[in-house]
């Protein structure tokens, strides 16, 4: 199963959402390795991120507060099945900036 390292999403501003920022392509597995979120503003902003449709049981971050000028670097290993999605939301529209890095593995 060959792996392709790539940027899966961003850099992009996070809307009040939830909004889908990545969908695993058909016939692939997605692997999240690093989530980088920055708050360039002068006040705290909350951040929510889910694997799958946003719900309490699918959240990796649930209204996580990023302080003024704070950065969140989350190194991880989450395996996503084909067509699975990542959704994000922020407490303030278009302030936070997110970038997600990882890999895709071709199935078959």
N, C-alpha and C positions, 0 to 999 in steps of 0.2 A: 504494500500500500504506500505509494509515494506521497511524501508530505511537501507542501508548498508553504513556506513562511511568508507572511504578508501582513500588511495593515488591514484589519478587518473593518474598521470604521474611523472616521475623522481624519484630521481634527475637524470638529464640528461643534457648533453651539448647541446646548441642550435646551429644548423647549419645555414648557410646563407639562406637556405630554399627558400620558405616556406615549412615546413615539418609538417606532421600530427603527433601529439604526443598523441592524445587521440581520440577515437571514442566511442560514447555511444553504448553499446551492444544492439542488438535487444531485444525487449520486456522490455526495461528499459528507465527511464528518468535519465539524469545526472544532478547533481547540483554542480556547482563550488562554493566553499566557500573561498578558499585562494590560491593566486598565489604568489609564492616566487621566485624571480630572483636575483641572485648575480653576480657581476662582480668582479672576483678575480684578474683582470689584473691591470696594472699600467696606463691604458688609457681608455678614454670613449668608449663605444660600444653602438650602437643603438639596440633597441628591438621592434619587431612587433609581435602582437598576434591577431588572428582572431577567431571568432566563425563562422564556415563554411569555404568554400574555400576563401583564402585570396583575398580581394578586398577592396577598400577604404570604402565601405559601411558596411563591416563586422568587421572592426578592433576595438579592445578595446584599443590597444596601437599601434600607428603609428610612427615608427622610434623614439620611446621614448629613450632619451639618458641617459644611466646609467654611471655616472662618475667612475673614478678609485676607486676600492674597495667599491663601493656603493651597497646597497641592496634595492630592491623594494619589499615591502610587500603590496599586494593588497587584502584586505578583501572584499568579494563580495557575491552576491547571483544571479547567472545566471543559469537559468533552460534550459537544452538542451533536445531536443527531441531524440528519438531513432535514431541511425545511424548518428547523427550530429557529426561534428568533431571540434577539436581545432587545429589550425595551428600556428606555431611560426617561426620566422626568426630573425637573428642577422646580424649586419653590419660586424662583424668579425667572421669567422668560429670557432666553438668549443671553445669559451671563456666563454660566459655566461652559468650559470647553473640554470635550472628551476625545480621547484617542484610544483605540483598542488594537492591540497586536496579538497575533496568534498564528495558527497554521490551519490549512485544510488538507485533508487526506482524501484521495480519490478512492471511492469504493469499487469493488469489483475486480 
